[in-house]
Amino acid sequence: MASIFENSGLYSMKEMQNASMTPMRIMANMTKNMFSHPMSPLSYTHAGRSMAAAGELVERVTQSYPKPEFGLNHTIINGKAVDVWDKVVVEKPFCNLRHFKRSGKQNDQKLLIVAPMSGHHATLLRGTVEAMLPHHDVYITDWLDARNVPLYKGSFDLNTYIDYVIEFIQFLGPNTHTMAVCQPSVPLMAAVALMNEANDPCSPLTMTLMGGPVDTRKAPTKVNEFGKKHDMDWYEQNVITRVPMNYGGFMRRVYPGFLQLAGFMSMNFERHADAHVKLFQHITAGDGESAAQHRTFYNEYLAVADLPAEFYLQTIEEVFHKHSLPKGELFHYDQRVRPDRIDKTAILCIEGELDDISGLGQTKAALDIATKLPDAKKKYVMQAGVGHYGIFNGRKYREQIRPVITNWINKHA
């Protein structure tokens, strides 16, 4: 029985904390509503708005956030509004392949966006998808929260991830283009290398890698240093736990999303604290638009998902400890992954000047290890003035990065 409940204290503490915060959260919600109700004279005073802001802050920092919806119902093509349907086209135990189908006949290139399985939901790439929709036929990997995947559906590791990516590319067929944001740069490149070596007719025409840890020996960041600092036994003993019985994935071994979130928040604590101070100021000043932008971002950022333990541990070992892919030592089951066999898929690597998660050069390394690929099929872009999230979201992504990706895709279509 001890093995069944091994290291389950992490989740127990989190659940107890959530339960203990419930009365405070209810009081905060009542305060917020009382001092912001349009029929209350207090809501039009500075003191009233301050109380409403304080109530909302307490409520937000003590609640859990569900997975948001993509909510992309239309796009603009050639100046005209076009309806969009979000449809699951392939269902797997740990992932749904989603297609953002647009109304009317569109002959744009198929683009598979491989979303990260790193603690956040694929909806974190909503802005990425939204900017691509007018120009491409977009699909995305929507990874499921491991805490909700029943144990009987089997395990999921880095090999399985690569299997899924290959299957999705083959489902979309020849003339498909691919893009990985951050973590999936390694499994996507592995999948593409395997498909190229096998002369698979569905080998993608292009692969765009954005802020990915292809070679974490280059310009290591705090994330890389932390990953390298601890041995695998430490991870097993300190961050791996079992899903409690009130979730569908009861007894599944996972790396909890709330630990990943805590790590990211602590890395930039002052920035996140300052953002919440500004939320207080926006509400107090009646700046509804700025407050709404804050809520939208943090509703997404604070919604987290658990990772299968075997996938997390294998990724830590292969990517951060052994650097297996750039050294040519990564295996997909018993087959060596050979980036030097990529000769068909054009590669575009994009990095952010201020990226503090994947340092400069880590993604660019993909071009160096794809030695058989002609230079005409390689391109590198370093976007000035953006950090990790600015690579795939925000104004500079929409205005400067997205056009580069589209041009690259169209050039190699």
Secondary structure, 3 states (H helix, E strand, C coil): CCCCCCCCHHHHHHHHHHHHHHHHHHHHHHHHHHCCCCCCHHHHCHHHHHHHHHHHHHHHHHCCCCCCCCCCCEEEECCEEEEEEEEEEEEECCEEEEEEEECCCCCCCEEEEECCCCCECHHHHHHHHHHHCCCCEEEEEEECCHHHCCHHHCCCCHHHHHHHHHHHHHHHCCCEEEEEECCCHHHHHHHHHHHHHCCCCCCCCEEEEECCCCCCCCCCCHHHHHHHHCCHHHHHHHCCEECCCCCCCCCCEEECHHHHHHHHHHHCHHHHHHHHHHHHHHHHHCCHHHHHHHHHHHHHHCCECCEEHHHHHHHHHHHHHCCCCCCCCCEECCEECCHHHCCCCEEEEEEECCCCCCCCCCCCHHHHHCCCCCHHHEEEEEECCCCCHHHCCCHHHHHHHHHHHHHHHHHCC
